[in-house]
Amino acid sequence: MEGKVKTSIVINRELWEELKSKVGSEKGLKMLSKVVEEAIEDELCELIIMKALSKMLKPEKKIPLTIVAIKPKVPTNAGKVVRKMRESRT
C-alpha cells in the first residue's frame, strides 16, 4: 500500500475505547493506527494478494502453454519399476 490518508470514521464508542485500551496497554497508543490498518488488511487480504500477484506477472510476461517432451538422462523402464513395486507388496 502506498502513501497514507487521514480519515474520519463513526463507530461504537465503547468498542473504540476497548480497542484503544487494549492497544495502549499491549503496544502503546502510537500503534493504534497500525492496528486499525492491519485489521483492514486482514479484511482485504485477498485483494492485496491479487494486486501483488498481478504486479509479479506483468501482461508482457506470458506463461508458455506448450509442453516439450524431454528424454530422461538415465535410461528407465516404467513397466519394470511398477512390476518391482507390486512384487514388493506381497
Backbone atoms as SQL, in Angstrom:
CREATE TABLE atoms (id INTEGER PRIMARY KEY, chain TEXT, resi INTEGER, resn TEXT, atom TEXT, x REAL, y REAL, z REAL);
INSERT INTO atoms VALUES
  (1, 'A', 1, 'MET', 'N', 0.848, -1.180, 0.000),
  (2, 'A', 1, 'MET', 'CA', 0.000, 0.000, 0.000),
  (3, 'A', 1, 'MET', 'C', 0.888, 1.236, 0.000),
  (4, 'A', 2, 'GLU', 'N', 0.537, 2.175, -0.802),
  (5, 'A', 2, 'GLU', 'CA', 1.364, 3.363, -0.946),
  (6, 'A', 2, 'GLU', 'C', 0.705, 4.557, -0.276),
  (7, 'A', 3, 'GLY', 'N', 1.520, 5.394, 0.362),
  (8, 'A', 3, 'GLY', 'CA', 1.029, 6.628, 0.948),
  (9, 'A', 3, 'GLY', 'C', 0.132, 6.401, 2.147),
  (10, 'A', 4, 'LYS', 'N', -0.228, 7.490, 2.775),
  (11, 'A', 4, 'LYS', 'CA', -1.111, 7.448, 3.939),
  (12, 'A', 4, 'LYS', 'C', -2.252, 8.420, 3.713),
  (13, 'A', 5, 'VAL', 'N', -3.369, 8.191, 4.398),
  (14, 'A', 5, 'VAL', 'CA', -4.512, 9.086, 4.320),
  (15, 'A', 5, 'VAL', 'C', -5.099, 9.230, 5.723),
  (16, 'A', 6, 'LYS', 'N', -5.442, 10.455, 6.082),
  (17, 'A', 6, 'LYS', 'CA', -6.090, 10.692, 7.363),
  (18, 'A', 6, 'LYS', 'C', -7.592, 10.648, 7.100),
  (19, 'A', 7, 'THR', 'N', -8.310, 9.903, 7.945),
  (20, 'A', 7, 'THR', 'CA', -9.734, 9.724, 7.700),
  (21, 'A', 7, 'THR', 'C', -10.529, 9.837, 8.997),
  (22, 'A', 8, 'SER', 'N', -11.810, 9.953, 8.853),
  (23, 'A', 8, 'SER', 'CA', -12.728, 10.014, 9.980),
  (24, 'A', 8, 'SER', 'C', -13.727, 8.886, 9.831),
  (25, 'A', 9, 'ILE', 'N', -13.965, 8.151, 10.900),
  (26, 'A', 9, 'ILE', 'CA', -14.967, 7.088, 10.852),
  (27, 'A', 9, 'ILE', 'C', -15.899, 7.223, 12.052),
  (28, 'A', 10, 'VAL', 'N', -17.064, 6.632, 11.947),
  (29, 'A', 10, 'VAL', 'CA', -18.018, 6.651, 13.045),
  (30, 'A', 10, 'VAL', 'C', -18.239, 5.209, 13.480),
  (31, 'A', 11, 'ILE', 'N', -17.820, 4.894, 14.722),
  (32, 'A', 11, 'ILE', 'CA', -18.006, 3.547, 15.270),
  (33, 'A', 11, 'ILE', 'C', -18.492, 3.648, 16.706),
  (34, 'A', 12, 'ASN', 'N', -18.899, 2.537, 17.250),
  (35, 'A', 12, 'ASN', 'CA', -19.382, 2.456, 18.624),
  (36, 'A', 12, 'ASN', 'C', -18.306, 2.942, 19.586),
  (37, 'A', 13, 'ARG', 'N', -18.677, 3.886, 20.466),
  (38, 'A', 13, 'ARG', 'CA', -17.716, 4.477, 21.395),
  (39, 'A', 13, 'ARG', 'C', -17.090, 3.437, 22.313),
  (40, 'A', 14, 'GLU', 'N', -17.901, 2.530, 22.859),
  (41, 'A', 14, 'GLU', 'CA', -17.371, 1.503, 23.763),
  (42, 'A', 14, 'GLU', 'C', -16.363, 0.604, 23.049),
  (43, 'A', 15, 'LEU', 'N', -16.686, 0.240, 21.832),
  (44, 'A', 15, 'LEU', 'CA', -15.788, -0.590, 21.028),
  (45, 'A', 15, 'LEU', 'C', -14.453, 0.121, 20.810),
  (46, 'A', 16, 'TRP', 'N', -14.524, 1.411, 20.463),
  (47, 'A', 16, 'TRP', 'CA', -13.313, 2.190, 20.225),
  (48, 'A', 16, 'TRP', 'C', -12.473, 2.311, 21.495),
  (49, 'A', 17, 'GLU', 'N', -13.127, 2.596, 22.622),
  (50, 'A', 17, 'GLU', 'CA', -12.404, 2.736, 23.886),
  (51, 'A', 17, 'GLU', 'C', -11.741, 1.423, 24.292),
  (52, 'A', 18, 'GLU', 'N', -12.423, 0.306, 24.053),
  (53, 'A', 18, 'GLU', 'CA', -11.832, -1.006, 24.359),
  (54, 'A', 18, 'GLU', 'C', -10.594, -1.257, 23.502),
  (55, 'A', 19, 'LEU', 'N', -10.702, -0.931, 22.213),
  (56, 'A', 19, 'LEU', 'CA', -9.564, -1.110, 21.317),
  (57, 'A', 19, 'LEU', 'C', -8.397, -0.231, 21.755),
  (58, 'A', 20, 'LYS', 'N', -8.672, 1.048, 22.034),
  (59, 'A', 20, 'LYS', 'CA', -7.608, 1.956, 22.469),
  (60, 'A', 20, 'LYS', 'C', -6.947, 1.461, 23.748),
  (61, 'A', 21, 'SER', 'N', -7.759, 0.974, 24.666),
  (62, 'A', 21, 'SER', 'CA', -7.226, 0.487, 25.934),
  (63, 'A', 21, 'SER', 'C', -6.336, -0.729, 25.723),
  (64, 'A', 22, 'LYS', 'N', -6.822, -1.660, 24.921),
  (65, 'A', 22, 'LYS', 'CA', -6.058, -2.881, 24.665),
  (66, 'A', 22, 'LYS', 'C', -4.749, -2.578, 23.944),
  (67, 'A', 23, 'VAL', 'N', -4.825, -1.796, 22.869),
  (68, 'A', 23, 'VAL', 'CA', -3.629, -1.459, 22.103),
  (69, 'A', 23, 'VAL', 'C', -2.668, -0.642, 22.959),
  (70, 'A', 24, 'GLY', 'N', -3.211, 0.296, 23.738),
  (71, 'A', 24, 'GLY', 'CA', -2.373, 1.133, 24.591),
  (72, 'A', 24, 'GLY', 'C', -1.589, 0.322, 25.610),
  (73, 'A', 25, 'SER', 'N', -2.245, -0.676, 26.208),
  (74, 'A', 25, 'SER', 'CA', -1.555, -1.472, 27.221),
  (75, 'A', 25, 'SER', 'C', -0.590, -2.487, 26.612),
  (76, 'A', 26, 'GLU', 'N', -0.891, -2.980, 25.413),
  (77, 'A', 26, 'GLU', 'CA', -0.044, -4.003, 24.800),
  (78, 'A', 26, 'GLU', 'C', 1.078, -3.425, 23.945),
  (79, 'A', 27, 'LYS', 'N', 0.770, -2.385, 23.168),
  (80, 'A', 27, 'LYS', 'CA', 1.738, -1.901, 22.179),
  (81, 'A', 27, 'LYS', 'C', 2.038, -0.416, 22.288),
  (82, 'A', 28, 'GLY', 'N', 1.243, 0.306, 23.036),
  (83, 'A', 28, 'GLY', 'CA', 1.382, 1.759, 23.100),
  (84, 'A', 28, 'GLY', 'C', 0.418, 2.415, 22.127),
  (85, 'A', 29, 'LEU', 'N', -0.115, 3.578, 22.500),
  (86, 'A', 29, 'LEU', 'CA', -1.128, 4.243, 21.672),
  (87, 'A', 29, 'LEU', 'C', -0.601, 4.692, 20.308),
  (88, 'A', 30, 'LYS', 'N', 0.709, 4.828, 20.167),
  (89, 'A', 30, 'LYS', 'CA', 1.257, 5.212, 18.864),
  (90, 'A', 30, 'LYS', 'C', 0.990, 4.129, 17.822),
  (91, 'A', 31, 'MET', 'N', 0.713, 2.909, 18.270),
  (92, 'A', 31, 'MET', 'CA', 0.467, 1.794, 17.347),
  (93, 'A', 31, 'MET', 'C', -1.006, 1.639, 16.974),
  (94, 'A', 32, 'LEU', 'N', -1.872, 2.503, 17.496),
  (95, 'A', 32, 'LEU', 'CA', -3.311, 2.382, 17.240),
  (96, 'A', 32, 'LEU', 'C', -3.632, 2.413, 15.747),
  (97, 'A', 33, 'SER', 'N', -3.049, 3.347, 15.026),
  (98, 'A', 33, 'SER', 'CA', -3.303, 3.435, 13.585),
  (99, 'A', 33, 'SER', 'C', -2.839, 2.166, 12.875),
  (100, 'A', 34, 'LYS', 'N', -1.677, 1.652, 13.292),
  (101, 'A', 34, 'LYS', 'CA', -1.138, 0.433, 12.678),
  (102, 'A', 34, 'LYS', 'C', -2.082, -0.748, 12.912),
  (103, 'A', 35, 'VAL', 'N', -2.651, -0.843, 14.112),
  (104, 'A', 35, 'VAL', 'CA', -3.563, -1.944, 14.421),
  (105, 'A', 35, 'VAL', 'C', -4.824, -1.856, 13.559),
  (106, 'A', 36, 'VAL', 'N', -5.359, -0.656, 13.386),
  (107, 'A', 36, 'VAL', 'CA', -6.548, -0.474, 12.540),
  (108, 'A', 36, 'VAL', 'C', -6.200, -0.813, 11.093),
  (109, 'A', 37, 'GLU', 'N', -5.022, -0.376, 10.635),
  (110, 'A', 37, 'GLU', 'CA', -4.578, -0.677, 9.270),
  (111, 'A', 37, 'GLU', 'C', -4.441, -2.186, 9.067),
  (112, 'A', 38, 'GLU', 'N', -3.886, -2.887, 10.051),
  (113, 'A', 38, 'GLU', 'CA', -3.742, -4.348, 9.950),
  (114, 'A', 38, 'GLU', 'C', -5.100, -5.034, 9.906),
  (115, 'A', 39, 'ALA', 'N', -6.075, -4.525, 10.663),
  (116, 'A', 39, 'ALA', 'CA', -7.420, -5.102, 10.634),
  (117, 'A', 39, 'ALA', 'C', -8.052, -4.934, 9.249),
  (118, 'A', 40, 'ILE', 'N', -7.832, -3.785, 8.641),
  (119, 'A', 40, 'ILE', 'CA', -8.358, -3.546, 7.291),
  (120, 'A', 40, 'ILE', 'C', -7.658, -4.463, 6.291),
  (121, 'A', 41, 'GLU', 'N', -6.335, -4.610, 6.425),
  (122, 'A', 41, 'GLU', 'CA', -5.589, -5.505, 5.533),
  (123, 'A', 41, 'GLU', 'C', -6.075, -6.941, 5.667),
  (124, 'A', 42, 'ASP', 'N', -6.346, -7.376, 6.904),
  (125, 'A', 42, 'ASP', 'CA', -6.862, -8.733, 7.112),
  (126, 'A', 42, 'ASP', 'C', -8.184, -8.920, 6.375),
  (127, 'A', 43, 'GLU', 'N', -9.020, -7.899, 6.400),
  (128, 'A', 43, 'GLU', 'CA', -10.321, -7.981, 5.737),
  (129, 'A', 43, 'GLU', 'C', -10.171, -7.993, 4.226),
  (130, 'A', 44, 'LEU', 'N', -9.139, -7.321, 3.726),
  (131, 'A', 44, 'LEU', 'CA', -8.941, -7.194, 2.283),
  (132, 'A', 44, 'LEU', 'C', -7.773, -8.024, 1.764),
  (133, 'A', 45, 'CYS', 'N', -7.337, -9.024, 2.520),
  (134, 'A', 45, 'CYS', 'CA', -6.120, -9.765, 2.161),
  (135, 'A', 45, 'CYS', 'C', -6.199, -10.380, 0.766),
  (136, 'A', 46, 'GLU', 'N', -7.336, -10.868, 0.363),
  (137, 'A', 46, 'GLU', 'CA', -7.443, -11.466, -0.970),
  (138, 'A', 46, 'GLU', 'C', -7.156, -10.435, -2.053),
  (139, 'A', 47, 'LEU', 'N', -7.680, -9.228, -1.873),
  (140, 'A', 47, 'LEU', 'CA', -7.453, -8.163, -2.851),
  (141, 'A', 47, 'LEU', 'C', -5.985, -7.762, -2.887),
  (142, 'A', 48, 'ILE', 'N', -5.367, -7.671, -1.722),
  (143, 'A', 48, 'ILE', 'CA', -3.954, -7.297, -1.643),
  (144, 'A', 48, 'ILE', 'C', -3.085, -8.346, -2.323),
  (145, 'A', 49, 'ILE', 'N', -3.399, -9.615, -2.102),
  (146, 'A', 49, 'ILE', 'CA', -2.634, -10.704, -2.715),
  (147, 'A', 49, 'ILE', 'C', -2.801, -10.678, -4.234),
  (148, 'A', 50, 'MET', 'N', -4.026, -10.462, -4.699),
  (149, 'A', 50, 'MET', 'CA', -4.265, -10.405, -6.145),
  (150, 'A', 50, 'MET', 'C', -3.485, -9.269, -6.786),
  (151, 'A', 51, 'LYS', 'N', -3.435, -8.109, -6.138),
  (152, 'A', 51, 'LYS', 'CA', -2.682, -6.980, -6.691),
  (153, 'A', 51, 'LYS', 'C', -1.189, -7.304, -6.749),
  (154, 'A', 52, 'ALA', 'N', -0.678, -7.912, -5.678),
  (155, 'A', 52, 'ALA', 'CA', 0.752, -8.247, -5.646),
  (156, 'A', 52, 'ALA', 'C', 1.095, -9.267, -6.725),
  (157, 'A', 53, 'LEU', 'N', 0.244, -10.277, -6.904),
  (158, 'A', 53, 'LEU', 'CA', 0.494, -11.286, -7.928),
  (159, 'A', 53, 'LEU', 'C', 0.405, -10.703, -9.330),
  (160, 'A', 54, 'SER', 'N', -0.530, -9.792, -9.538),
  (161, 'A', 54, 'SER', 'CA', -0.652, -9.199, -10.872),
  (162, 'A', 54, 'SER', 'C', 0.550, -8.320, -11.192),
  (163, 'A', 55, 'LYS', 'N', 1.175, -7.707, -10.170),
  (164, 'A', 55, 'LYS', 'CA', 2.394, -6.935, -10.412),
  (165, 'A', 55, 'LYS', 'C', 3.533, -7.868, -10.804),
  (166, 'A', 56, 'MET', 'N', 3.585, -9.050, -10.170),
  (167, 'A', 56, 'MET', 'CA', 4.645, -10.002, -10.475),
  (168, 'A', 56, 'MET', 'C', 4.493, -10.587, -11.871),
  (169, 'A', 57, 'LEU', 'N', 3.267, -10.833, -12.289),
  (170, 'A', 57, 'LEU', 'CA', 3.002, -11.438, -13.587),
  (171, 'A', 57, 'LEU', 'C', 2.473, -10.355, -14.523),
  (172, 'A', 58, 'LYS', 'N', 3.382, -9.583, -15.050),
  (173, 'A', 58, 'LYS', 'CA', 3.016, -8.472, -15.923),
  (174, 'A', 58, 'LYS', 'C', 2.462, -9.014, -17.231),
  (175, 'A', 59, 'PRO', 'N', 1.579, -8.243, -17.885),
  (176, 'A', 59, 'PRO', 'CA', 0.967, -8.711, -19.132),
  (177, 'A', 59, 'PRO', 'C', 1.970, -9.101, -20.212),
  (178, 'A', 60, 'GLU', 'N', 3.129, -8.446, -20.257),
  (179, 'A', 60, 'GLU', 'CA', 4.083, -8.794, -21.310),
  (180, 'A', 60, 'GLU', 'C', 4.763, -10.126, -21.049),
  (181, 'A', 61, 'LYS', 'N', 4.703, -10.611, -19.805),
  (182, 'A', 61, 'LYS', 'CA', 5.280, -11.915, -19.493),
  (183, 'A', 61, 'LYS', 'C', 4.184, -12.968, -19.624),
  (184, 'A', 62, 'LYS', 'N', 4.268, -13.764, -20.661),
  (185, 'A', 62, 'LYS', 'CA', 3.259, -14.800, -20.855),
  (186, 'A', 62, 'LYS', 'C', 3.821, -16.143, -20.434),
  (187, 'A', 63, 'ILE', 'N', 2.980, -16.934, -19.827),
  (188, 'A', 63, 'ILE', 'CA', 3.373, -18.271, -19.410),
  (189, 'A', 63, 'ILE', 'C', 3.320, -19.174, -20.640),
  (190, 'A', 64, 'PRO', 'N', 4.382, -19.906, -20.915),
  (191, 'A', 64, 'PRO', 'CA', 4.367, -20.785, -22.092),
  (192, 'A', 64, 'PRO', 'C', 3.304, -21.881, -21.930),
  (193, 'A', 65, 'LEU', 'N', 2.551, -22.088, -22.985),
  (194, 'A', 65, 'LEU', 'CA', 1.483, -23.073, -22.946),
  (195, 'A', 65, 'LEU', 'C', 1.834, -24.346, -23.693),
  (196, 'A', 66, 'THR', 'N', 3.051, -24.439, -24.185),
  (197, 'A', 66, 'THR', 'CA', 3.458, -25.640, -24.892),
  (198, 'A', 66, 'THR', 'C', 4.254, -26.546, -23.956),
  (199, 'A', 67, 'ILE', 'N', 4.081, -27.828, -24.156),
  (200, 'A', 67, 'ILE', 'CA', 4.804, -28.818, -23.368),
  (201, 'A', 67, 'ILE', 'C', 5.795, -29.493, -24.297),
  (202, 'A', 68, 'VAL', 'N', 7.043, -29.487, -23.877),
  (203, 'A', 68, 'VAL', 'CA', 8.105, -30.061, -24.705),
  (204, 'A', 68, 'VAL', 'C', 8.571, -31.348, -24.039),
  (205, 'A', 69, 'ALA', 'N', 8.538, -32.439, -24.783),
  (206, 'A', 69, 'ALA', 'CA', 8.998, -33.718, -24.252),
  (207, 'A', 69, 'ALA', 'C', 10.510, -33.718, -24.162),
  (208, 'A', 70, 'ILE', 'N', 11.021, -34.275, -23.085),
  (209, 'A', 70, 'ILE', 'CA', 12.474, -34.403, -22.939),
  (210, 'A', 70, 'ILE', 'C', 12.808, -35.859, -22.679),
  (211, 'A', 71, 'LYS', 'N', 13.994, -36.243, -23.083),
  (212, 'A', 71, 'LYS', 'CA', 14.439, -37.616, -22.841),
  (213, 'A', 71, 'LYS', 'C', 15.058, -37.674, -21.453),
  (214, 'A', 72, 'PRO', 'N', 14.772, -38.753, -20.721),
  (215, 'A', 72, 'PRO', 'CA', 15.410, -38.895, -19.418),
  (216, 'A', 72, 'PRO', 'C', 16.922, -39.051, -19.573),
  (217, 'A', 73, 'LYS', 'N', 17.653, -38.551, -18.603),
  (218, 'A', 73, 'LYS', 'CA', 19.112, -38.652, -18.663),
  (219, 'A', 73, 'LYS', 'C', 19.573, -40.077, -18.406),
  (220, 'A', 74, 'VAL', 'N', 18.784, -40.806, -17.613),
  (221, 'A', 74, 'VAL', 'CA', 19.116, -42.198, -17.299),
  (222, 'A', 74, 'VAL', 'C', 18.068, -43.080, -17.967),
  (223, 'A', 75, 'PRO', 'N', 18.486, -44.114, -18.668),
  (224, 'A', 75, 'PRO', 'CA', 17.501, -44.995, -19.299),
  (225, 'A', 75, 'PRO', 'C', 16.597, -45.648, -18.235),
  (226, 'A', 76, 'THR', 'N', 15.318, -45.592, -18.448),
  (227, 'A', 76, 'THR', 'CA', 14.370, -46.175, -17.490),
  (228, 'A', 76, 'THR', 'C', 13.353, -47.032, -18.209),
  (229, 'A', 77, 'ASN', 'N', 12.727, -47.938, -17.451),
  (230, 'A', 77, 'ASN', 'CA', 11.661, -48.763, -17.969),
  (231, 'A', 77, 'ASN', 'C', 10.568, -48.743, -16.909),
  (232, 'A', 78, 'ALA', 'N', 9.532, -47.945, -17.143),
  (233, 'A', 78, 'ALA', 'CA', 8.466, -47.780, -16.173),
  (234, 'A', 78, 'ALA', 'C', 7.779, -49.102, -15.862),
  (235, 'A', 79, 'GLY', 'N', 7.628, -49.959, -16.841),
  (236, 'A', 79, 'GLY', 'CA', 6.982, -51.254, -16.624),
  (237, 'A', 79, 'GLY', 'C', 7.731, -52.093, -15.600),
  (238, 'A', 80, 'LYS', 'N', 9.045, -52.148, -15.717),
  (239, 'A', 80, 'LYS', 'CA', 9.855, -52.915, -14.767),
  (240, 'A', 80, 'LYS', 'C', 9.771, -52.331, -13.358),
  (241, 'A', 81, 'VAL', 'N', 9.794, -51.002, -13.273),
  (242, 'A', 81, 'VAL', 'CA', 9.732, -50.345, -11.963),
  (243, 'A', 81, 'VAL', 'C', 8.399, -50.628, -11.285),
  (244, 'A', 82, 'VAL', 'N', 7.309, -50.507, -12.025),
  (245, 'A', 82, 'VAL', 'CA', 5.979, -50.777, -11.456),
  (246, 'A', 82, 'VAL', 'C', 5.873, -52.237, -11.038),
  (247, 'A', 83, 'ARG', 'N', 6.347, -53.159, -11.863),
  (248, 'A', 83, 'ARG', 'CA', 6.322, -54.583, -11.533),
  (249, 'A', 83, 'ARG', 'C', 7.078, -54.838, -10.231),
  (250, 'A', 84, 'LYS', 'N', 8.259, -54.250, -10.105),
  (251, 'A', 84, 'LYS', 'CA', 9.062, -54.438, -8.911),
  (252, 'A', 84, 'LYS', 'C', 8.336, -53.907, -7.665),
  (253, 'A', 85, 'MET', 'N', 7.686, -52.762, -7.806),
  (254, 'A', 85, 'MET', 'CA', 6.950, -52.174, -6.681),
  (255, 'A', 85, 'MET', 'C', 5.788, -53.086, -6.273),
  (256, 'A', 86, 'ARG', 'N', 5.090, -53.633, -7.263),
  (257, 'A', 86, 'ARG', 'CA', 3.962, -54.516, -6.964),
  (258, 'A', 86, 'ARG', 'C', 4.425, -55.801, -6.296),
  (259, 'A', 87, 'GLU', 'N', 5.543, -56.339, -6.760),
  (260, 'A', 87, 'GLU', 'CA', 6.069, -57.582, -6.161),
  (261, 'A', 87, 'GLU', 'C', 6.528, -57.360, -4.725),
  (262, 'A', 88, 'SER', 'N', 6.990, -56.158, -4.420),
  (263, 'A', 88, 'SER', 'CA', 7.478, -55.886, -3.056),
  (264, 'A', 88, 'SER', 'C', 6.332, -55.832, -2.055),
  (265, 'A', 89, 'ARG', 'N', 5.089, -55.630, -2.507),
  (266, 'A', 89, 'ARG', 'CA', 3.939, -55.573, -1.608),
  (267, 'A', 89, 'ARG', 'C', 3.529, -56.964, -1.121),
  (268, 'A', 90, 'THR', 'N', 3.866, -57.979, -1.847),
  (269, 'A', 90, 'THR', 'CA', 3.407, -59.330, -1.481),
  (270, 'A', 90, 'THR', 'C', 4.392, -60.048, -0.597);
